[in-house]
């Protein structure tokens, strides 16, 4: 749920990971089509002791789809790999 933004709940969840120093925002949509630009400044206010949230997703685009099944699958694999990197 983006609105109302769950500040308190996120702070509580983040507090359960005291050794974490990165937060990833992952979305399948292109950067300009998903929730990133709404959530980004709100995440910054919630984060304490971490770096700026890291966006993982497709590059900004005028089209919501690549038009190629092969490229879509490649992008999907990259999204998952980057989001779950050690």
N, C-alpha and C positions, 0 to 999 in steps of 0.2 A: 504494500500500500504506500503510495507516494504522498498522498495528502489526506488527512494531516500527516506530516512527516513524523515518523516514530522515533524522535530524538532519544527519549528516555529508554525505550526498548533496545535501541542500537547501542547506547552507552553501556547498558547492562550486559549485552552479549559480548561486546568488545572487551569489557573488563574481565571476562572469563578466559581471555587469551593474553595473559600478562607479558609473554615473550614475543608476541607478534609485533612486527615493526612495519608491515606493509598491508595495505588493503586494496584488493582488486575489485573493480566494478566490471563485470562481464555482461555483455549483451550481444544478441545475435544481430540486431538491427545495425544499420550504418550509424556512425557516430552522431550524425545530425538528425536521426530519426527515432532514437530510443529515449530513455529517460535520463541519460547522462547529464545533459545540460541543466536539468531540473535538480538532480540529486547531487551533483558535484559540489556546489557551494554549501549545501546542507551537510554533506559528509565531512567537509573540512571543519565545520563547527563542532561536530561530534567527536572527531578524532583527537586523541591526546597521546602524545608520545609516538606517533607514527608519521610517516611521510605523507605527502599529498596522495590522495587516492589514485591508483593506476587504472587507466582505461584499457580494457581489452575488448576489442570488437572490430567490426569492419570499418574501413575508412569512410569518411563522409562521401555521400554519393547522391546524385539526383534520382537514382533508381533504387527501389527497395530490393531488387534481385539482380544477380549477375547475368542471368540469362543462359548460364552454362551449368549443367549438373556437375560436371567435373570440377569446375572452379569453386562452386558452392561447397562441395565436399572437402576440397582442399582447405578453403577458408574455415570451415567448421572444425576440422582437425586442428588447425593452427590456434583457433580460439580456445579449444579445450586444453591443448598442450600448454599454451601460455598461462591460462588461468590456474592450472594445477602444477605449475613448475615448482621444483623444490626451492 
